Amino acid sequence: MATRVIRMNVAALSLYSLFRGFSVSGYQVLFSAYMRSLGYSMTSIGGAVTVSSLAGALLAPGFGAVIECYGARLTTTLTGLMLVVSLLLLSIPEPGYAAFVASYVLYMLAFSLGQPARSTLLAKSVPGELHGYYTGVTMAVFATARIVGPLTAGWLAARAGYPQAFTVLTLSAAVGVTVFHILSMEPSEPACKNTLQKLRSAYTSALKPHKELRRLYPLLVVDRSGWSLWFPLLSAQLKAVGYTEDQIGALYTASSLLQATTSMVWGRLTDRLGPAKTVASSELLGAAALPLLANPHPWINAAAGMALIGLSIAAWVPAYNKLVAQLARGNLGEAYANANAVRSLAGTPTPTIGGIIYETLGPAALYTLSATLLTTSAAYALKTLDTKTTK
């Protein structure tokens, strides 16, 4: 593998992660809090996320075909532009419900297509034995940017307003995708010539997944359900119980700080211990955070919960990427896209369900259900995936 391709693509992905991390983390902090500040209910916020997740889920199987036919580099650039437009829509003063839905649709599409595109580009650019390490490197940069993004976004929203905060996030995303496109290189020629035929094959494959990849899907369904019940609503919940935008940004920063300082360690542990054990650790850390977030006062509860979430995410990213790469045995773009399609479908109804549970039964019931799902996911990873995927 050419050293120049490794060097340029790792650098391009790292720089892109810097600007994208700033924008994405700001978006995650402000989106549901912005809707809450305009008077939308938790159910309405969850509904917006559900509609967006459905769009991503329906299109996700075709994303692998797009990556294979047009290349991971070009596809990554396209997803960067989607993120720019998503942010730009919320820079409009007092956007309506349709604007929030459209923004989140583009945000979800940028994630659903972008994650497999970036993962494929990295997997094809670096040696297999260092895949976890370089995933950890790019994740560390992304997480470092997430330290600055929430604080900046919260500060701007509190003092200048939400539209101004989203304008700054838009500019950051635009710079990031431009730098990435200039520096990156396609590591290999696109693997298909007939895009429509590849799309048909991808959707057929989504209905009949690869035999080896099927073992991963139960984990993804339970994991995504456990997280999407509450995570898209978190900043709205914090705002509802009295936290200001500045304080919410600071709490998300605590999470990002732990991601930045531990992601490379988790990448190394993934290479050494195998991805299944790391996935299980991620799920258990997430489950441990939920009782604290169910009752986020005093502030130490919220801070400790967000710190555990940061550790959980830092562990998940390299483990998930390596798990898919090991099970896929070729056609990485399709494998990542299919796995994300399953995750998106599993997460489609749950934000609305989470909003309903929150408003009818309270946060304790919501977070107890989520913790149970994450613990179940950890047990499944250890029992079903561990011995067959470790090196």
N, C-alpha and C positions, 0 to 999 in steps of 0.2 A: 504493500500500500504506500502510495507516494507520500513522503513526509510533508510536502507543501500542501497537499489536500487536507491532511490532518491539521496542520498548523492554521491554515486559512479558515477552515470551517469551524474549528473549535473557537477561534478568535471571533468569527462572525456571529456564531450562536451565543457566545458569551456577551458580546456587546449588545446584541439584540435583546438578550435576557435582561440586561441592565435597564434599558429604556422601557421594554415591555413590562418588566416587573414593577417599575414605578407606576405605569399607567394602570395595569391590571389590579394592583393592590389598592390604588386609589379608587378604582371603580367598585371593587368589592366592599370597601368601607362605606362608600357614599350611596350606592344604588338604592338599597332598601331604606336607608335612613332618609334619603331625598323623598322617596314616595311617602314615607311615614310623616315627614314634615309637611307634606301637602294634604294630609288627612286620609290617606288610603289605609284600609284595614289590613291586618295580617293575612287574611284570606285573599284579598285583592292582590297583595304583593306576591303571595304564593302562586296565585293564578297567572300572573305575568310571567313568572319563572317557568311554570308548567307549560304554557303555550310555547315559550321559547325552547324549552327542552324537547318538546314534541317535534318541532321543526328540525332541530339538530339530529334527533334520533332517526327521523325519516330519511334524511339526506346522508347520514353518516356512512352507511354501507358503500355508497358510491365514492366516498372520499379516497378509499384505498386505490380505486381505479384511477382517479385523478392523479394521485401521487405516482403510481406506476407508469402512467402514460405521459405525464408532463414533467415529472421529476420532482424530488422533494424540495429543491431550492426554490423553484418557481412557485410551487404550492405554498411554501412558507411565506413568500412575499405576498401572495394573494390573501392569506389569512391576516397578515399584518395590516393590509389595507382595510379589511373588514373591521378590525379593531379600531382603526382610525375613525371610520364612519360611525361605528357604534358610540364612541365617545363624543363625536361631534353632535350627534342628535340630542344629547343631554346638555350641551352648552347653550341651548335655546332657553330663554327665561320661561319658567313654569311650563314645561312640556306636558302634553296631555297623556292619557293612559296609553294611547296608540304609539306615541313616541317612546315611552318606556318599554313597551312590548317589542317594538322594532329594534330598539337599542339592544335589548337582551337577546333577541334572536340572533343578531349579528355577533354579539359577544359569544354566544354559545357556538355558533358556526365557526368563529375564529378559534375557539378552543377545540371543538370536536375535529376539525380538519387540521388545525395547527399542531396539536400534540402529536398525532401520528406522523405528520410531515417532518417536524423537527426531530422526532425520535428516529425516523428512518434515515434522515440526513446524517445524524450523528452515528448511528449503527453502521452505516455504509462507509463512514469516513475514518473510523478508528478500529484498531485490533479488538477482537472479541474479548480477550482477557482483560482489556482495560475499559470495556464498555461502562461498567458500573462506576469506575473512577471518573471518567470524563462526564458522565451524567451528573455525578456529584459536583464536578467543577462548575458546569453551567447552572446547576441548581443553586450552588453557593452564590453565584453572581446574581441570579434572579432573586434569591432570598435577601441578599444585601440591599438591592434596590427596594425591596418591600419594607425595609426599615425606614427609608426616607418617604416612600409613597404615602402610607397612611397618615403620618404626621403632617406632611405638606398638604395633602388633600383635606384632612380635617381642619387644619388651621385656616386654609383658604375658604372652605365652606362656611366656617364660623364667622369669619371677618369680612370676606368679599362676596360670598354667596356661592351657591352650588353651580350656577352656570360658569362663573369665572374659574372655579376649581376644575370643572370638566374641560374648559378650554386649555388649561395648562396640561392636563393629562393627554389631550388630543395631540398637542405639539410634541410631547415626549414620544408617543407611539409613532408619529410620523417620522421623527428623526431616527428612531430605532429601526424601522423597516427599510428606510433608505440606506442606512449604513450596512445593514445585513445584505441587501441586494448587491451593493457595490463590492463587498469583500468576499462573499461566499462563492463556492465553486460546486458544480454538480459532480458528485463523486463517480457516477456511472451514467451511461446512456439510458434513457427511458426504456422500460422493458416491454412496451407494447406499441403497436401501430394503429390498431382499431379501437378507438376510445369507446364507441357505443357497444361493441362486443364485450369489452372489458367491464363496462358498467353492468350489462346484463349478467355477466358471470359473477360480479361482485354481489349483486342483490340475490342471486341464486345461492351463492355461498353463505350469505347472511342467514338465509333460511335453513341451510344445511351446513353448519359450521365444520371446520376441520376437526377430525376426530380428536387430535391431541389438544386442540384449543378448547374443546367443550368442557374439559375439567376445570378450566379457569372461570367459565361463565357464572357458575353458582356463587363463587367468591365475589365477582364483580357486581352481581345483582344485589346481594345482601349488603355489601359495602356501600354501594351508591345509595341504596334505600336508607341506610342508617345515617349517612351524612346529609343527604338532600332534604330530609325531613325538617332540619333546623338550620343548617349552615347558611342558606340564602336569606334567611330571616334574621340572622344574628344581630346585625347592626341596627335593624329596626327594633328588635327587642331591647337592645341596650339603650336606644334613644327613648323607648317607651317607659323604661324604668328610671329615667332621669339623667343618663349620661349625655354630655355635650359632644359635639362633633370632635373637638380637640381630644377629649378623653377617649372616645371610641377609636380615634386614630392612634392614640398612644397604646391602647390595648392590642390593636392589630400589630403595632410595631413590636410589642413584646413577643408575639408569635413569630414574626418575621426574623427577629434577632436570633431566636433559637434555631430557626431554619438555616440562617446564614452560617452560624457557627458550628452546626453539626451535620450539614448535608454531605460534606466530603467524607466525614467519618462513617456515616450510614452507607455511602457508596462503597467504601472499602469493606465494610462489614457484609454488604450484599455480595461482593465478589468472594469473600472468604467463607461465609457461612451458608450462602445460598439465599435466593430471594424469598422463599416461602417463610423462613424464620423472621426475616426483616418485615415482611408484610404483616405477619402475626403481631410483631412488636408494635407496628404502626397502629393496628386496630385497637390493641389493648391500651395504648397511650391515649387514643381518641376517646375510648370508653371511660377512662379515668377522669378525663376533663369534664364530662357532661354533668355530673352532680354539682360541680362548682359553677358551671354556667347556668344551670337551672335556677340558682339563687345568687346572682352576681353582686350582691351587697353583703358585706363590705367590699371595697374595691380589690382587696387581696384575693378574694374568691375569683373574680373575673380575670385578674392578672395571672394567677396560677393556672386557671383553665386555659387561657390563651397561650401560655407558655407550653403546656402539654400538647395543645393543638399544633403548635409550631414543630415540636419534636415528631409528632405523628406524621405530618406532611413531609418533613425532611426524610423520614424513613420510607414512606410510601413511594416516592417518585423513582429513585433508582431501583427499588425492588420490583415495582410494577413493570417498568421498562425492560428489565432483564428477564423477568418471568415470561412476558410476551415473546421476547426475542428467542428465548430458549425453546418455548413450546411451538413457535410458528414454523421453524425449519424452512425458511425461505419466504418470499413474498411478504416482507415486513410491513410494507405500506398497507396492504390489505388486512394483515393480521391486527395491526394497531387500530385501523379504522373499524374493523368488525368488533374488536373488544370495546372500543369507545361507543359503538352503536348499542351494544348490550347495556353498557353503563348508562347511556342517555335514556334508553327506553325504561330502564329500572327507575331512573330519577325523574321521569316525566310527571306522574301524578303526585309524588310525595311532597313537593313544596306546598301544594294546595292542601293536601291532607295535614301537613304539619301546621299550616295556618289555622285550619279548623280545630285541630286538637289544642293548639295554644289558646285559642279564644273560648273554647268550650270546657276543656278539662284543666287548662293551666300548663305552665312550662314544666312542672315536675313530671307529669305524665308523658309529655313529649320527649324529654331527655331520657327518661327511663326506658322507653321503647327503643330509642336510638342506641343507647348503651347496650341493650340486649342484642340488637342486631350486630353491632360491631364485635362483641364478644363471640357471637356465633361465627362470624366471618373469620376471626382469628383461629378458632378451633378447627374450622374447615381447612384453612391453609396448612396448618401443621399436620393434620391427619391425611389429607388427600394429595397435597402438592409437594410436601417437603422431600421425601425420599426420591422422587422421580425427577426433580429439577435441580437439585444441588449438584455442584461440579464434582 
